[in-house]
Amino acid sequence: MTSQHLLGPHVVGTRIVVRRILRGETGPSGGPALTDLLGVCTSWGDGVCVVQPETGDPVTIATADIVSGKPVPPRPAPRLRVSPAEAQLRAMALWPDLETRPLGDWLLRHSPASRARRANSVLAMAPSGVADDYDQVVDFYAARGGRPIAAVLPDSDEDALFRSHGWVPESHDADTLFQLAGVAGARRAVVSRQDLVLPPPPVQLEETGHLVIARLDERASGVAAYDRDWVGFRSIEVDPEHRRQGLGLLIMSALLEWGAEQGATTAYLQVLGDNTPALRLYDRLGFTTHHAYRYLAPPDRPPAQRSD
């Protein structure tokens, strides 16, 4: 059996998949039995390759028994494997006063206390499974005196559905990016910032249940919420006269510490895709985009600039 693979000493420390012969065993066709193994190569040399699978003990393979193999991308972190809809549902912790109503696999959301689109739109990021879903969305928001808005994934079937009824982008804003980071990594990134000097007075925290507001007198503020080991952030704001002084980083630092104290391992936030200063800050803290989404609405009035 000819061996054809892309493996060698250069793959030590990387994730690989290996197809190998099982000596002394016969396969279904009568030839040698083969098996596949996925894991991180920890050693290559002296005629053997050692692979550490995700679970269990390391496996030592004679390189002569390798039939095929190649490096593969690292397995995404568990936080990146959740669906956009699941991530969005977790983020509802930031809006504790929401009225919600399931519509199949969609979720109708309304807040009497906030005009934010995240709190006043139908979350439609997968097929609803309901025959009259569109009509029910329109009726739900009409009964509450509001303009119907849909949060959809770009170029999805749901995007096409609402556009087929004449819906257009709700505002001139860019698509919103839902970003995730590990809490531990984000905290390390904050500590590594040599220019982070806490000016007096310190950040003040006002905690109410699973939600907290951080304030640096009148110069900067932000909100965080904790739920099921995720901590989310919104409304990170710095007074225009005090920007470019690291105050947004100070607010994020305080909120990350609070989230870690609650037991959070994953941090999330949502930011407009053209908000370059905010994206630079979040990139320094290790945030990466999990998914992008947009808001659509009927064109019954000119699109307005509104908060997320």
C-alpha positions as CSV (number, residue, x, y, z in Angstrom):
1,M,0.0,0.0,0.0
2,T,1.5,3.3,-1.1
3,S,1.9,6.1,1.5
4,Q,0.9,9.6,0.4
5,H,0.7,12.2,3.0
6,L,1.8,15.8,3.9
7,L,3.1,14.9,7.3
8,G,6.6,15.1,8.8
9,P,8.5,16.9,11.6
10,H,7.1,20.2,10.5
11,V,3.6,19.3,11.8
12,V,4.7,18.9,15.5
13,G,2.5,21.1,17.6
14,T,-0.3,21.3,14.9
15,R,-3.6,19.5,14.5
16,I,-3.5,16.6,12.0
17,V,-5.6,13.8,10.7
18,V,-3.9,10.4,10.0
19,R,-5.1,7.3,8.2
20,R,-3.0,4.3,9.3
21,I,-2.8,0.6,9.0
22,L,-3.8,-1.6,11.9
23,R,-1.2,-4.3,11.9
24,G,-2.5,-7.8,12.4
25,E,-6.1,-6.9,11.5
26,T,-8.1,-7.4,8.3
27,G,-10.4,-4.9,6.8
28,P,-13.9,-5.6,5.3
29,S,-12.5,-6.1,1.8
30,G,-9.9,-8.6,3.0
31,G,-7.0,-6.2,2.9
32,P,-5.3,-4.5,5.8
33,A,-7.6,-2.8,8.3
34,L,-7.4,1.0,8.4
35,T,-8.4,3.6,10.9
36,D,-8.4,7.4,11.1
37,L,-7.1,9.5,14.0
38,L,-7.5,13.2,14.7
39,G,-5.4,15.1,17.2
40,V,-2.3,17.2,17.8
41,C,1.0,15.8,16.7
42,T,3.3,16.0,19.8
43,S,6.4,14.2,18.4
44,W,7.8,13.0,15.0
45,G,11.1,11.1,14.8
46,D,12.8,7.8,15.1
47,G,10.2,6.2,12.8
48,V,7.2,7.1,14.9
49,C,4.6,9.8,15.2
50,V,2.8,10.6,18.5
51,V,-0.7,12.1,18.3
52,Q,-2.7,13.4,21.2
53,P,-6.4,13.0,20.5
54,E,-8.9,15.4,22.1
55,T,-9.7,12.7,24.7
56,G,-7.7,9.7,25.9
57,D,-4.1,8.9,25.9
58,P,-1.5,9.8,23.3
59,V,-1.3,7.3,20.3
60,T,2.1,6.2,18.9
61,I,2.1,5.4,15.2
62,A,4.9,3.9,13.2
63,T,5.4,6.3,10.3
64,A,5.6,3.3,8.0
65,D,2.0,2.5,8.8
66,I,0.7,6.0,7.8
67,V,-1.3,5.7,4.5
68,S,-2.4,9.3,4.3
69,G,-2.6,12.4,6.4
70,K,-2.5,16.2,6.5
71,P,-2.6,19.2,8.8
72,V,-6.1,20.5,9.6
73,P,-7.3,23.8,11.0
74,P,-7.5,24.1,14.8
75,R,-10.9,23.1,16.3
76,P,-12.9,26.3,16.9
77,A,-13.4,27.2,20.5
78,P,-16.7,26.0,21.9
79,R,-18.0,29.6,22.0
80,L,-17.5,29.9,18.3
81,R,-19.5,26.7,17.6
82,V,-22.8,28.1,18.8
83,S,-25.2,29.2,16.2
84,P,-26.0,32.9,15.5
85,A,-29.5,32.4,16.9
86,E,-28.1,30.8,20.2
87,A,-25.6,33.6,20.6
88,Q,-28.3,36.2,20.1
89,L,-30.5,34.5,22.7
90,R,-27.7,34.7,25.2
91,A,-27.3,38.4,24.5
92,M,-30.8,39.1,25.6
93,A,-29.5,39.2,29.2
94,L,-28.6,42.8,28.4
95,W,-32.2,43.7,28.1
96,P,-34.0,42.4,31.2
97,D,-37.3,44.2,30.6
98,L,-38.0,42.6,27.3
99,E,-41.4,41.2,26.3
100,T,-40.8,38.2,24.2
101,R,-43.0,35.8,22.2
102,P,-41.7,32.7,20.3
103,L,-42.8,32.4,16.7
104,G,-41.6,29.0,15.8
105,D,-37.8,29.4,15.8
106,W,-38.1,33.1,15.6
107,L,-38.4,35.4,18.6
108,L,-40.6,38.5,18.8
109,R,-39.0,41.2,21.0
110,H,-40.5,44.4,22.4
111,S,-39.3,46.8,25.1
112,P,-41.5,49.6,26.4
113,A,-38.5,51.2,28.0
114,S,-36.0,51.2,25.1
115,R,-35.9,52.2,21.5
116,A,-32.9,50.0,20.7
117,R,-33.4,47.8,17.7
118,R,-32.1,44.8,19.5
119,A,-34.9,45.2,22.0
120,N,-37.6,45.9,19.4
121,S,-37.2,43.5,16.5
122,V,-38.0,39.9,15.5
123,L,-34.9,37.7,15.8
124,A,-35.1,35.7,12.5
125,M,-31.9,33.9,11.9
126,A,-33.2,30.5,10.9
127,P,-36.4,29.2,9.3
128,S,-39.3,29.9,11.7
129,G,-41.2,26.7,10.8
130,V,-44.5,28.7,11.0
131,A,-46.6,29.1,7.8
132,D,-47.8,32.7,8.5
133,D,-44.7,33.9,10.2
134,Y,-44.5,37.2,8.2
135,D,-48.1,38.2,8.9
136,Q,-47.6,37.5,12.6
137,V,-44.5,39.7,12.8
138,V,-46.5,42.6,11.2
139,D,-49.5,42.1,13.5
140,F,-47.3,41.8,16.7
141,Y,-45.6,45.2,16.2
142,A,-48.8,46.9,14.9
143,A,-50.5,45.9,18.1
144,R,-47.7,47.7,20.0
145,G,-47.7,50.8,17.9
146,G,-44.2,50.2,16.6
147,R,-42.5,49.8,13.2
148,P,-41.8,46.1,12.5
149,I,-38.1,45.4,12.3
150,A,-36.4,42.1,11.5
151,A,-32.8,41.1,12.6
152,V,-31.6,38.7,9.9
153,L,-28.3,37.2,8.7
154,P,-27.0,38.8,5.4
155,D,-28.1,37.0,2.3
156,S,-30.0,34.4,4.2
157,D,-33.5,33.0,3.3
158,E,-34.9,35.2,6.0
159,D,-33.2,38.3,4.5
160,A,-34.8,37.3,1.1
161,L,-38.2,36.7,2.7
162,F,-38.5,40.2,4.2
163,R,-37.1,41.9,1.2
164,S,-39.7,40.0,-1.0
165,H,-42.3,42.0,0.9
166,G,-40.5,45.3,0.1
167,W,-38.5,45.6,3.3
168,V,-35.3,47.6,3.1
169,P,-32.4,48.3,5.5
170,E,-33.9,50.0,8.6
171,S,-31.2,52.6,8.7
172,H,-28.1,53.8,6.9
173,D,-25.9,51.9,9.4
174,A,-23.5,49.2,8.4
175,D,-24.2,45.6,9.3
176,T,-23.8,44.8,13.0
177,L,-20.9,42.5,14.1
178,F,-21.5,40.1,17.0
179,Q,-18.1,39.5,18.5
180,L,-16.8,37.0,21.0
181,A,-13.6,36.7,23.1
182,G,-12.4,34.6,26.0
183,V,-12.7,36.5,29.3
184,A,-9.2,35.4,30.5
185,G,-7.6,36.4,27.2
186,A,-9.3,39.8,27.2
187,R,-8.3,40.5,30.8
188,R,-4.6,39.6,29.9
189,A,-4.8,42.0,27.0
190,V,-6.0,44.8,29.2
191,V,-3.2,44.2,31.7
192,S,-0.6,44.2,28.9
193,R,-1.6,47.7,27.9
194,Q,1.3,49.7,29.2
195,D,-0.6,53.0,28.7
196,L,-3.5,51.9,30.9
197,V,-3.3,54.3,33.9
198,L,-6.3,54.6,36.1
199,P,-7.1,58.3,36.7
200,P,-9.0,59.3,39.8
201,P,-11.8,58.9,40.5
202,P,-11.9,55.1,39.9
203,V,-14.6,53.3,37.9
204,Q,-17.7,53.0,39.9
205,L,-20.0,49.9,39.5
206,E,-23.7,50.0,40.1
207,E,-24.9,46.4,40.3
208,T,-28.5,45.2,39.9
209,G,-29.0,41.4,39.8
210,H,-27.1,40.0,36.8
211,L,-26.6,43.5,35.3
212,V,-24.0,46.2,36.1
213,I,-23.4,49.8,35.0
214,A,-19.8,51.1,35.1
215,R,-19.2,54.8,35.3
216,L,-16.0,57.0,35.2
217,D,-17.7,60.2,36.6
218,E,-19.2,61.9,33.5
219,R,-16.5,60.9,31.1
220,A,-17.3,57.3,30.2
221,S,-19.8,54.5,31.0
222,G,-20.9,51.0,30.0
223,V,-23.3,48.2,30.8
224,A,-22.6,44.5,31.3
225,A,-24.8,41.5,32.0
226,Y,-24.0,37.9,33.0
227,D,-25.9,34.8,32.1
228,R,-24.8,31.1,31.8
229,D,-21.1,31.8,31.9
230,W,-21.3,34.6,29.3
231,V,-20.8,38.2,30.0
232,G,-22.0,40.8,27.5
233,F,-21.3,44.5,27.0
234,R,-23.3,47.3,25.5
235,S,-23.5,51.1,25.5
236,I,-19.7,51.6,26.0
237,E,-19.6,55.4,25.6
238,V,-17.0,58.0,26.1
239,D,-17.7,61.8,26.2
240,P,-16.4,63.3,22.9
241,E,-14.1,65.7,24.8
242,H,-12.4,62.8,26.6
243,R,-11.9,60.3,23.8
244,R,-8.5,58.8,22.8
245,Q,-7.4,58.8,26.4
246,G,-8.0,55.1,27.1
247,L,-11.2,55.6,29.0
248,G,-13.1,53.1,27.0
249,L,-10.4,50.5,27.8
250,L,-10.8,51.4,31.5
251,I,-14.6,50.8,31.4
252,M,-14.0,47.5,29.5
253,S,-11.4,46.5,32.1
254,A,-13.8,47.1,35.0
255,L,-16.7,45.2,33.3
256,L,-14.4,42.3,32.4
257,E,-13.3,42.0,36.0
258,W,-16.9,42.0,37.1
259,G,-17.8,39.3,34.6
260,A,-14.9,37.2,35.7
261,E,-16.0,37.5,39.3
262,Q,-19.5,36.2,38.3
263,G,-17.8,33.1,36.6
264,A,-18.0,34.2,33.0
265,T,-15.6,32.5,30.5
266,T,-16.9,34.1,27.3
267,A,-17.4,37.8,26.6
268,Y,-19.5,39.2,23.8
269,L,-20.5,42.5,22.4
270,Q,-22.1,44.0,19.2
271,V,-20.6,46.8,17.2
272,L,-21.4,48.4,13.8
273,G,-19.1,47.1,11.1
274,D,-17.9,50.7,10.2
275,N,-17.1,51.8,13.8
276,T,-13.4,51.7,13.2
277,P,-12.2,53.1,16.6
278,A,-14.4,50.6,18.6
279,L,-13.3,47.7,16.4
280,R,-9.6,48.6,17.0
281,L,-10.2,48.6,20.8
282,Y,-12.1,45.3,20.7
283,D,-9.5,43.7,18.4
284,R,-6.8,44.6,21.0
285,L,-8.8,42.7,23.6
286,G,-9.0,39.6,21.4
287,F,-12.6,39.9,20.1
288,T,-13.4,38.2,16.8
289,T,-16.5,38.3,14.7
290,H,-18.8,35.4,15.3
291,H,-21.4,36.6,12.8
292,A,-22.8,39.7,11.1
293,Y,-26.4,40.6,10.9
294,R,-28.6,43.5,9.7
295,Y,-32.0,45.1,10.4
296,L,-34.7,45.3,7.8
297,A,-38.0,47.2,8.0
298,P,-40.9,48.3,5.7
299,P,-40.1,51.5,3.9
300,D,-43.1,53.3,5.4
301,R,-40.9,56.2,6.5
302,P,-37.3,57.3,5.9
303,P,-34.7,55.2,7.6
304,A,-33.5,56.7,10.9
305,Q,-30.2,56.5,12.7
306,R,-30.9,54.6,16.0
307,S,-28.9,52.8,18.6
308,D,-28.5,49.0,18.4
